[in-house]
Amino acid sequence: MLNEQEKKVIAAIQGDIPVCEHPYRVLADRIGLSEDAFLATLADLRRRDLIRRFGATLRHQKSGYSANAMGAWQVAEERVEEVGQIMAACRQISHCYRRNPSGDWPYNLYTMIHAQSEDACWEIARGIAEQASVENFTLLFSRRELKKTSMRYFSTDNDTDRS
């Protein structure tokens, strides 16, 4: 169970992190904590495995990556961890997930591949497939971004009603 201070800290890191010399001090000030208390709360949430990580969301199109593909991979269940580690280590991959196959869709491992072109995405995927000894995969290319936001677990007093 989270206490109110922990909820406030989580809410503070859900949005944009200030780009400045002391971003956690700014976030701590916003919620009425010292920087030390803010960081100690984050460290405790991490230690308890309530927060695994948090990081930047890259707007890939604005960063020069014009191609974005979801790789769908069919991997033997006993190899998912091994193959997932190989894929996750690839610098062009930002996400790697295991999901259940369904019906005629045999794929159980998914990656997001970012590159300069669709051809480059295919080249990256073929290289990963060879390295990981995976034969069956396909790429699904993004055609238009309809929404890209981070999950909000707790609201802050500054949030507006989005219903």
Rosetta constraint file for C-alpha pairs under 8 A:
AtomPair CA 2 CA 6 HARMONIC 5.92 0.50
AtomPair CA 2 CA 7 HARMONIC 6.43 0.50
AtomPair CA 3 CA 7 HARMONIC 6.36 0.50
AtomPair CA 4 CA 8 HARMONIC 6.22 0.50
AtomPair CA 5 CA 9 HARMONIC 6.26 0.50
AtomPair CA 6 CA 10 HARMONIC 6.18 0.50
AtomPair CA 6 CA 41 HARMONIC 6.54 0.50
AtomPair CA 6 CA 42 HARMONIC 7.99 0.50
AtomPair CA 6 CA 45 HARMONIC 7.77 0.50
AtomPair CA 7 CA 11 HARMONIC 6.07 0.50
AtomPair CA 7 CA 154 HARMONIC 6.54 0.50
AtomPair CA 8 CA 12 HARMONIC 6.10 0.50
AtomPair CA 8 CA 31 HARMONIC 6.77 0.50
AtomPair CA 8 CA 154 HARMONIC 7.64 0.50
AtomPair CA 8 CA 156 HARMONIC 7.32 0.50
AtomPair CA 9 CA 13 HARMONIC 6.49 0.50
AtomPair CA 9 CA 28 HARMONIC 7.77 0.50
AtomPair CA 9 CA 31 HARMONIC 7.68 0.50
AtomPair CA 9 CA 38 HARMONIC 6.72 0.50
AtomPair CA 9 CA 41 HARMONIC 7.37 0.50
AtomPair CA 9 CA 42 HARMONIC 7.27 0.50
AtomPair CA 10 CA 14 HARMONIC 6.35 0.50
AtomPair CA 10 CA 153 HARMONIC 7.77 0.50
AtomPair CA 10 CA 154 HARMONIC 7.09 0.50
AtomPair CA 11 CA 15 HARMONIC 7.55 0.50
AtomPair CA 11 CA 152 HARMONIC 7.34 0.50
AtomPair CA 11 CA 153 HARMONIC 7.04 0.50
AtomPair CA 11 CA 154 HARMONIC 5.17 0.50
AtomPair CA 11 CA 155 HARMONIC 5.98 0.50
AtomPair CA 11 CA 156 HARMONIC 6.14 0.50
AtomPair CA 12 CA 27 HARMONIC 6.18 0.50
AtomPair CA 12 CA 31 HARMONIC 7.62 0.50
AtomPair CA 12 CA 156 HARMONIC 7.56 0.50
AtomPair CA 13 CA 17 HARMONIC 6.66 0.50
AtomPair CA 13 CA 27 HARMONIC 7.72 0.50
AtomPair CA 14 CA 150 HARMONIC 7.18 0.50
AtomPair CA 14 CA 151 HARMONIC 7.41 0.50
AtomPair CA 14 CA 152 HARMONIC 6.14 0.50
AtomPair CA 14 CA 153 HARMONIC 7.87 0.50
AtomPair CA 15 CA 150 HARMONIC 7.74 0.50
AtomPair CA 17 CA 23 HARMONIC 6.43 0.50
AtomPair CA 17 CA 27 HARMONIC 7.74 0.50
AtomPair CA 18 CA 23 HARMONIC 5.16 0.50
AtomPair CA 18 CA 26 HARMONIC 7.33 0.50
AtomPair CA 18 CA 27 HARMONIC 7.86 0.50
AtomPair CA 19 CA 23 HARMONIC 6.43 0.50
AtomPair CA 22 CA 26 HARMONIC 6.63 0.50
AtomPair CA 23 CA 27 HARMONIC 6.35 0.50
AtomPair CA 24 CA 28 HARMONIC 5.87 0.50
AtomPair CA 24 CA 35 HARMONIC 6.12 0.50
AtomPair CA 24 CA 38 HARMONIC 7.27 0.50
AtomPair CA 24 CA 39 HARMONIC 7.36 0.50
AtomPair CA 25 CA 29 HARMONIC 6.02 0.50
AtomPair CA 25 CA 34 HARMONIC 7.04 0.50
AtomPair CA 25 CA 35 HARMONIC 4.65 0.50
AtomPair CA 25 CA 38 HARMONIC 7.99 0.50
AtomPair CA 26 CA 30 HARMONIC 6.36 0.50
AtomPair CA 27 CA 31 HARMONIC 6.76 0.50
AtomPair CA 28 CA 32 HARMONIC 6.10 0.50
AtomPair CA 28 CA 33 HARMONIC 4.87 0.50
AtomPair CA 28 CA 34 HARMONIC 5.78 0.50
AtomPair CA 28 CA 35 HARMONIC 5.41 0.50
AtomPair CA 28 CA 38 HARMONIC 5.70 0.50
AtomPair CA 29 CA 33 HARMONIC 5.74 0.50
AtomPair CA 29 CA 34 HARMONIC 6.69 0.50
AtomPair CA 29 CA 35 HARMONIC 7.52 0.50
AtomPair CA 33 CA 37 HARMONIC 6.20 0.50
AtomPair CA 33 CA 38 HARMONIC 6.23 0.50
AtomPair CA 34 CA 38 HARMONIC 6.20 0.50
AtomPair CA 35 CA 39 HARMONIC 6.14 0.50
AtomPair CA 36 CA 40 HARMONIC 5.98 0.50
AtomPair CA 37 CA 41 HARMONIC 6.06 0.50
AtomPair CA 38 CA 42 HARMONIC 6.32 0.50
AtomPair CA 39 CA 43 HARMONIC 6.07 0.50
AtomPair CA 40 CA 44 HARMONIC 6.11 0.50
AtomPair CA 41 CA 45 HARMONIC 6.14 0.50
AtomPair CA 42 CA 46 HARMONIC 6.15 0.50
AtomPair CA 43 CA 47 HARMONIC 6.03 0.50
AtomPair CA 44 CA 48 HARMONIC 6.11 0.50
AtomPair CA 45 CA 49 HARMONIC 6.20 0.50
AtomPair CA 45 CA 50 HARMONIC 5.22 0.50
AtomPair CA 45 CA 51 HARMONIC 5.67 0.50
AtomPair CA 46 CA 50 HARMONIC 5.89 0.50
AtomPair CA 46 CA 51 HARMONIC 4.88 0.50
AtomPair CA 46 CA 52 HARMONIC 6.05 0.50
AtomPair CA 46 CA 53 HARMONIC 7.68 0.50
AtomPair CA 58 CA 63 HARMONIC 7.53 0.50
AtomPair CA 59 CA 63 HARMONIC 6.33 0.50
AtomPair CA 60 CA 64 HARMONIC 6.48 0.50
AtomPair CA 60 CA 65 HARMONIC 5.19 0.50
AtomPair CA 60 CA 66 HARMONIC 7.19 0.50
AtomPair CA 60 CA 68 HARMONIC 7.93 0.50
AtomPair CA 60 CA 114 HARMONIC 7.48 0.50
AtomPair CA 61 CA 65 HARMONIC 5.13 0.50
AtomPair CA 61 CA 66 HARMONIC 5.26 0.50
AtomPair CA 61 CA 67 HARMONIC 7.82 0.50
AtomPair CA 64 CA 116 HARMONIC 7.09 0.50
AtomPair CA 65 CA 114 HARMONIC 6.14 0.50
AtomPair CA 65 CA 115 HARMONIC 5.22 0.50
AtomPair CA 65 CA 116 HARMONIC 4.95 0.50
AtomPair CA 65 CA 117 HARMONIC 7.72 0.50
AtomPair CA 66 CA 114 HARMONIC 7.82 0.50
AtomPair CA 66 CA 115 HARMONIC 6.62 0.50
AtomPair CA 66 CA 116 HARMONIC 5.22 0.50
AtomPair CA 66 CA 117 HARMONIC 6.13 0.50
AtomPair CA 67 CA 114 HARMONIC 5.87 0.50
AtomPair CA 67 CA 115 HARMONIC 5.27 0.50
AtomPair CA 67 CA 116 HARMONIC 5.58 0.50
AtomPair CA 67 CA 117 HARMONIC 4.90 0.50
AtomPair CA 67 CA 118 HARMONIC 5.50 0.50
AtomPair CA 67 CA 121 HARMONIC 7.14 0.50
AtomPair CA 67 CA 141 HARMONIC 7.40 0.50
AtomPair CA 67 CA 142 HARMONIC 7.49 0.50
AtomPair CA 68 CA 112 HARMONIC 7.01 0.50
AtomPair CA 68 CA 113 HARMONIC 5.79 0.50
AtomPair CA 68 CA 114 HARMONIC 4.73 0.50
AtomPair CA 68 CA 115 HARMONIC 6.58 0.50
AtomPair CA 68 CA 118 HARMONIC 7.60 0.50
AtomPair CA 68 CA 121 HARMONIC 7.54 0.50
AtomPair CA 68 CA 141 HARMONIC 5.88 0.50
AtomPair CA 68 CA 142 HARMONIC 5.69 0.50
AtomPair CA 69 CA 112 HARMONIC 5.71 0.50
AtomPair CA 69 CA 113 HARMONIC 5.16 0.50
AtomPair CA 69 CA 114 HARMONIC 6.58 0.50
AtomPair CA 69 CA 118 HARMONIC 7.83 0.50
AtomPair CA 69 CA 121 HARMONIC 6.87 0.50
AtomPair CA 69 CA 139 HARMONIC 5.86 0.50
AtomPair CA 69 CA 140 HARMONIC 5.30 0.50
AtomPair CA 69 CA 141 HARMONIC 4.25 0.50
AtomPair CA 69 CA 142 HARMONIC 5.99 0.50
AtomPair CA 70 CA 110 HARMONIC 6.65 0.50
AtomPair CA 70 CA 111 HARMONIC 5.54 0.50
AtomPair CA 70 CA 112 HARMONIC 4.57 0.50
AtomPair CA 70 CA 113 HARMONIC 6.23 0.50
AtomPair CA 70 CA 139 HARMONIC 5.57 0.50
AtomPair CA 70 CA 140 HARMONIC 5.03 0.50
AtomPair CA 70 CA 141 HARMONIC 6.32 0.50
AtomPair CA 70 CA 142 HARMONIC 7.78 0.50
AtomPair CA 71 CA 110 HARMONIC 5.41 0.50
AtomPair CA 71 CA 111 HARMONIC 4.91 0.50
AtomPair CA 71 CA 112 HARMONIC 6.12 0.50
AtomPair CA 71 CA 113 HARMONIC 6.91 0.50
AtomPair CA 71 CA 125 HARMONIC 7.44 0.50
AtomPair CA 71 CA 137 HARMONIC 6.92 0.50
AtomPair CA 71 CA 138 HARMONIC 5.88 0.50
AtomPair CA 71 CA 139 HARMONIC 4.57 0.50
AtomPair CA 71 CA 140 HARMONIC 6.43 0.50
AtomPair CA 72 CA 107 HARMONIC 5.64 0.50
AtomPair CA 72 CA 108 HARMONIC 7.16 0.50
AtomPair CA 72 CA 109 HARMONIC 5.99 0.50
AtomPair CA 72 CA 110 HARMONIC 4.75 0.50
AtomPair CA 72 CA 111 HARMONIC 6.79 0.50
AtomPair CA 72 CA 137 HARMONIC 5.46 0.50
AtomPair CA 72 CA 138 HARMONIC 5.38 0.50
AtomPair CA 72 CA 139 HARMONIC 6.19 0.50
AtomPair CA 72 CA 140 HARMONIC 7.68 0.50
AtomPair CA 73 CA 107 HARMONIC 5.03 0.50
AtomPair CA 73 CA 108 HARMONIC 6.15 0.50
AtomPair CA 73 CA 109 HARMONIC 5.03 0.50
AtomPair CA 73 CA 110 HARMONIC 6.10 0.50
AtomPair CA 73 CA 134 HARMONIC 7.51 0.50
AtomPair CA 73 CA 136 HARMONIC 6.18 0.50
AtomPair CA 73 CA 137 HARMONIC 4.34 0.50
AtomPair CA 73 CA 138 HARMONIC 6.74 0.50
AtomPair CA 74 CA 106 HARMONIC 6.03 0.50
AtomPair CA 74 CA 107 HARMONIC 4.27 0.50
AtomPair CA 74 CA 108 HARMONIC 5.56 0.50
AtomPair CA 74 CA 109 HARMONIC 6.46 0.50
AtomPair CA 74 CA 134 HARMONIC 7.26 0.50
AtomPair CA 74 CA 135 HARMONIC 7.73 0.50
AtomPair CA 74 CA 136 HARMONIC 5.49 0.50
AtomPair CA 74 CA 137 HARMONIC 6.07 0.50
AtomPair CA 75 CA 79 HARMONIC 6.51 0.50
AtomPair CA 75 CA 80 HARMONIC 6.09 0.50
AtomPair CA 75 CA 83 HARMONIC 7.68 0.50
AtomPair CA 75 CA 107 HARMONIC 7.26 0.50
AtomPair CA 75 CA 108 HARMONIC 6.52 0.50
AtomPair CA 75 CA 109 HARMONIC 6.73 0.50
AtomPair CA 75 CA 134 HARMONIC 6.56 0.50
AtomPair CA 75 CA 136 HARMONIC 7.91 0.50
AtomPair CA 76 CA 80 HARMONIC 6.50 0.50
AtomPair CA 79 CA 83 HARMONIC 5.92 0.50
AtomPair CA 80 CA 84 HARMONIC 5.66 0.50
AtomPair CA 80 CA 98 HARMONIC 7.49 0.50
AtomPair CA 80 CA 109 HARMONIC 7.33 0.50
AtomPair CA 81 CA 85 HARMONIC 6.16 0.50
AtomPair CA 82 CA 86 HARMONIC 6.56 0.50
AtomPair CA 83 CA 87 HARMONIC 6.21 0.50
AtomPair CA 83 CA 132 HARMONIC 5.74 0.50
AtomPair CA 84 CA 88 HARMONIC 5.90 0.50
AtomPair CA 84 CA 96 HARMONIC 6.72 0.50
AtomPair CA 84 CA 97 HARMONIC 7.76 0.50
AtomPair CA 84 CA 109 HARMONIC 7.50 0.50
AtomPair CA 85 CA 89 HARMONIC 6.18 0.50
AtomPair CA 86 CA 90 HARMONIC 6.96 0.50
AtomPair CA 86 CA 128 HARMONIC 7.85 0.50
AtomPair CA 86 CA 131 HARMONIC 7.87 0.50
AtomPair CA 86 CA 132 HARMONIC 6.62 0.50
AtomPair CA 87 CA 93 HARMONIC 7.16 0.50
AtomPair CA 87 CA 96 HARMONIC 7.13 0.50
AtomPair CA 87 CA 111 HARMONIC 7.61 0.50
AtomPair CA 87 CA 128 HARMONIC 6.71 0.50
AtomPair CA 87 CA 132 HARMONIC 7.82 0.50
AtomPair CA 88 CA 93 HARMONIC 6.43 0.50
AtomPair CA 88 CA 94 HARMONIC 7.56 0.50
AtomPair CA 88 CA 95 HARMONIC 7.13 0.50
AtomPair CA 88 CA 96 HARMONIC 5.98 0.50
AtomPair CA 89 CA 93 HARMONIC 7.76 0.50
AtomPair CA 92 CA 113 HARMONIC 5.61 0.50
AtomPair CA 92 CA 114 HARMONIC 5.46 0.50
AtomPair CA 92 CA 115 HARMONIC 6.89 0.50
AtomPair CA 92 CA 124 HARMONIC 7.90 0.50
AtomPair CA 93 CA 111 HARMONIC 6.46 0.50
AtomPair CA 93 CA 112 HARMONIC 5.41 0.50
AtomPair CA 93 CA 113 HARMONIC 4.66 0.50
AtomPair CA 93 CA 114 HARMONIC 6.44 0.50
AtomPair CA 94 CA 111 HARMONIC 7.32 0.50
AtomPair CA 94 CA 112 HARMONIC 5.65 0.50
AtomPair CA 94 CA 113 HARMONIC 6.70 0.50
AtomPair CA 94 CA 114 HARMONIC 7.66 0.50
AtomPair CA 95 CA 110 HARMONIC 7.77 0.50
AtomPair CA 95 CA 111 HARMONIC 5.26 0.50
AtomPair CA 95 CA 112 HARMONIC 5.22 0.50
AtomPair CA 95 CA 113 HARMONIC 8.00 0.50
AtomPair CA 96 CA 109 HARMONIC 7.19 0.50
AtomPair CA 96 CA 110 HARMONIC 5.54 0.50
AtomPair CA 96 CA 111 HARMONIC 4.40 0.50
AtomPair CA 96 CA 112 HARMONIC 6.85 0.50
AtomPair CA 97 CA 109 HARMONIC 5.66 0.50
AtomPair CA 97 CA 110 HARMONIC 5.09 0.50
AtomPair CA 97 CA 111 HARMONIC 6.47 0.50
AtomPair CA 98 CA 108 HARMONIC 5.55 0.50
AtomPair CA 98 CA 109 HARMONIC 4.42 0.50
AtomPair CA 98 CA 110 HARMONIC 6.25 0.50
AtomPair CA 99 CA 107 HARMONIC 7.93 0.50
AtomPair CA 99 CA 108 HARMONIC 4.89 0.50
AtomPair CA 99 CA 109 HARMONIC 6.08 0.50
AtomPair CA 99 CA 110 HARMONIC 7.50 0.50
AtomPair CA 100 CA 107 HARMONIC 7.60 0.50
AtomPair CA 100 CA 108 HARMONIC 5.35 0.50
AtomPair CA 101 CA 105 HARMONIC 5.85 0.50
AtomPair CA 101 CA 106 HARMONIC 4.96 0.50
AtomPair CA 101 CA 107 HARMONIC 5.30 0.50
AtomPair CA 101 CA 108 HARMONIC 5.19 0.50
AtomPair CA 102 CA 106 HARMONIC 6.47 0.50
AtomPair CA 107 CA 137 HARMONIC 7.44 0.50
AtomPair CA 113 CA 121 HARMONIC 6.39 0.50
AtomPair CA 113 CA 124 HARMONIC 7.93 0.50
AtomPair CA 113 CA 125 HARMONIC 7.95 0.50
AtomPair CA 114 CA 121 HARMONIC 6.71 0.50
AtomPair CA 115 CA 120 HARMONIC 5.96 0.50
AtomPair CA 115 CA 121 HARMONIC 5.69 0.50
AtomPair CA 116 CA 120 HARMONIC 6.42 0.50
AtomPair CA 116 CA 121 HARMONIC 7.82 0.50
AtomPair CA 117 CA 121 HARMONIC 6.42 0.50
AtomPair CA 118 CA 122 HARMONIC 6.35 0.50
AtomPair CA 118 CA 141 HARMONIC 7.74 0.50
AtomPair CA 119 CA 123 HARMONIC 6.22 0.50
AtomPair CA 120 CA 124 HARMONIC 6.14 0.50
AtomPair CA 121 CA 125 HARMONIC 6.12 0.50
AtomPair CA 122 CA 126 HARMONIC 6.06 0.50
AtomPair CA 122 CA 139 HARMONIC 7.55 0.50
AtomPair CA 123 CA 127 HARMONIC 6.24 0.50
AtomPair CA 124 CA 128 HARMONIC 6.22 0.50
AtomPair CA 125 CA 129 HARMONIC 6.00 0.50
AtomPair CA 126 CA 130 HARMONIC 6.17 0.50
AtomPair CA 127 CA 131 HARMONIC 6.14 0.50
AtomPair CA 128 CA 132 HARMONIC 5.94 0.50
AtomPair CA 129 CA 133 HARMONIC 5.58 0.50
AtomPair CA 129 CA 134 HARMONIC 4.77 0.50
AtomPair CA 129 CA 135 HARMONIC 6.45 0.50
AtomPair CA 130 CA 134 HARMONIC 6.55 0.50
AtomPair CA 130 CA 135 HARMONIC 7.88 0.50
AtomPair CA 155 CA 159 HARMONIC 6.11 0.50
